[in-house]
Amino acid sequence: MVKKTLQQTEGQAEPKKAGSRRAITGTVVSSKMNKTIVVQVMRMVKHAIYGKYMRHYSKMYVHDENNQSKAGDVVRIKQTRPLSKLKSWTLVEVVRQAERGLDENVA
């Protein structure tokens, strides 16, 4: 009996795991909240009639556990379960850090 069940389980494929989440790249607009950043994502959309490509922007609230990104950084984010009313994205990595000057107001 035991051998039969082992043979049955060997022939079956393992159950599918949750699919890979959607990952996109964007620019950090704000990092003033604790463990949360706002990322602006640009996508090109073709106009239905004229065929011209237009830029559409979306702002996404992203969970940043270590507060590692600052405004102007280019980051990669992935979709996750809803963490709050607005947050359903998580920071994966900082692709490129923004240049940070000492003081931009000094002439």
C-alpha positions as a Python dict, from the first residue, in 0.01 Angstrom:
ca = {
    (1, 'M'): (0, 0, 0),
    (2, 'V'): (278, 241, 90),
    (3, 'K'): (469, 170, -230),
    (4, 'K'): (161, 236, -436),
    (5, 'T'): (109, 578, -284),
    (6, 'L'): (476, 666, -333),
    (7, 'Q'): (456, 568, -699),
    (8, 'Q'): (144, 775, -742),
    (9, 'T'): (304, 1083, -593),
    (10, 'E'): (622, 1041, -801),
    (11, 'G'): (424, 1044, -1125),
    (12, 'Q'): (235, 1362, -1038),
    (13, 'A'): (378, 1707, -1090),
    (14, 'E'): (431, 1926, -787),
    (15, 'P'): (157, 2182, -723),
    (16, 'K'): (220, 2518, -886),
    (17, 'K'): (361, 2788, -665),
    (18, 'A'): (233, 3143, -678),
    (19, 'G'): (342, 3305, -1006),
    (20, 'S'): (615, 3560, -1014),
    (21, 'R'): (488, 3904, -927),
    (22, 'R'): (490, 4195, -1170),
    (23, 'A'): (813, 4394, -1145),
    (24, 'I'): (865, 4745, -1284),
    (25, 'T'): (1119, 5025, -1268),
    (26, 'G'): (1046, 5384, -1169),
    (27, 'T'): (1178, 5702, -1010),
    (28, 'V'): (1134, 5792, -643),
    (29, 'V'): (931, 6112, -610),
    (30, 'S'): (901, 6128, -231),
    (31, 'S'): (1063, 5948, 61),
    (32, 'K'): (935, 6161, 348),
    (33, 'M'): (718, 5889, 505),
    (34, 'N'): (854, 5622, 736),
    (35, 'K'): (913, 5292, 547),
    (36, 'T'): (714, 5422, 249),
    (37, 'I'): (825, 5584, -75),
    (38, 'V'): (627, 5718, -370),
    (39, 'V'): (751, 5593, -707),
    (40, 'Q'): (651, 5743, -1042),
    (41, 'V'): (634, 5494, -1330),
    (42, 'M'): (620, 5600, -1694),
    (43, 'R'): (466, 5384, -1964),
    (44, 'M'): (412, 5449, -2334),
    (45, 'V'): (54, 5411, -2461),
    (46, 'K'): (-48, 5424, -2825),
    (47, 'H'): (-333, 5662, -2906),
    (48, 'A'): (-635, 5468, -3037),
    (49, 'I'): (-705, 5695, -3335),
    (50, 'Y'): (-387, 5884, -3420),
    (51, 'G'): (-134, 5613, -3341),
    (52, 'K'): (100, 5851, -3161),
    (53, 'Y'): (271, 5716, -2850),
    (54, 'M'): (201, 5916, -2536),
    (55, 'R'): (356, 5904, -2192),
    (56, 'H'): (130, 5799, -1907),
    (57, 'Y'): (253, 5836, -1550),
    (58, 'S'): (139, 5644, -1243),
    (59, 'K'): (232, 5703, -880),
    (60, 'M'): (267, 5398, -660),
    (61, 'Y'): (316, 5376, -286),
    (62, 'V'): (598, 5133, -214),
    (63, 'H'): (709, 4963, 108),
    (64, 'D'): (1076, 5044, 183),
    (65, 'E'): (1164, 4842, 493),
    (66, 'N'): (1509, 4996, 557),
    (67, 'N'): (1441, 5351, 433),
    (68, 'Q'): (1727, 5305, 187),
    (69, 'S'): (1603, 5506, -111),
    (70, 'K'): (1583, 5882, -149),
    (71, 'A'): (1407, 6117, -391),
    (72, 'G'): (1548, 6093, -743),
    (73, 'D'): (1668, 5731, -716),
    (74, 'V'): (1574, 5483, -988),
    (75, 'V'): (1432, 5172, -820),
    (76, 'R'): (1289, 4833, -913),
    (77, 'I'): (966, 4740, -737),
    (78, 'K'): (745, 4431, -735),
    (79, 'Q'): (377, 4382, -671),
    (80, 'T'): (277, 4217, -345),
    (81, 'R'): (-26, 4164, -127),
    (82, 'P'): (-191, 4483, -1),
    (83, 'L'): (7, 4617, 295),
    (84, 'S'): (-222, 4913, 361),
    (85, 'K'): (-493, 5112, 189),
    (86, 'L'): (-251, 5246, -74),
    (87, 'K'): (58, 5023, -53),
    (88, 'S'): (70, 4706, -258),
    (89, 'W'): (428, 4727, -391),
    (90, 'T'): (763, 4637, -231),
    (91, 'L'): (1111, 4772, -304),
    (92, 'V'): (1336, 4511, -467),
    (93, 'E'): (1654, 4712, -529),
    (94, 'V'): (1793, 5057, -594),
    (95, 'V'): (1907, 5050, -956),
    (96, 'R'): (2073, 5393, -962),
    (97, 'Q'): (2116, 5650, -688),
    (98, 'A'): (2047, 6016, -758),
    (99, 'E'): (2334, 6262, -743),
    (100, 'R'): (2322, 6438, -410),
    (101, 'G'): (2491, 6779, -386),
    (102, 'L'): (2601, 6949, -64),
    (103, 'D'): (2369, 7248, -95),
    (104, 'E'): (2194, 7340, -417),
    (105, 'N'): (2086, 7690, -300),
    (106, 'V'): (2440, 7821, -259),
    (107, 'A'): (2534, 8050, -549),
}
